[in-house]
Amino acid sequence: MTNPEDLAHEQAKSLIRATRPGSIVTTEHVLAEYLNYFSAWGADLRLGASHNVDQTLANQAVQVLLSTRETFMSGLDLYRRRPDKGYSPTDCISTQTMRRMGLTEALTNDRHFDQEGFRALFRDSIA
């Protein structure tokens, strides 16, 4: 975790400790977006973020899906179909991946997932 001040920090730590292997799913796109977020925050936070990505990749509870042309194109299709929304390409790729896998809950506070019919678990913790 990069920011212990984050309102969902403790909830995220508890959830990760309590999960079985492979039960958390993310994509390389999400990890890249996470690194993008911290890219201008200075050397210490950049290193912390890269360390967290290393830990995520090594964590048996987390399944990291590789980027493919199919996943990118599926996300691009949703991006095109939602011009009225502020969805990032990563949101669109994640949404399409979740649909394909039959997932209903997202470890995020991003309202875009609620708008697409998913449950954004960390919105519950800050509401």
FENDAHU-V249081 format. One record per helix or strand of 2 or more residues. SS is the DSSP state (hx for helix, st for strand). FROM is the first residue (numbers start at 0). TO is the last residue. If there is no record, write none. Layout:
BEGIN
SS;FROM;TO, SS;FROM;TO
END
This chain:
BEGIN
hx;8;16, st;23;26, hx;27;37, hx;42;57, st;61;64, hx;68;80, hx;88;100, st;104;105, hx;110;114, st;118;119, hx;120;125
END
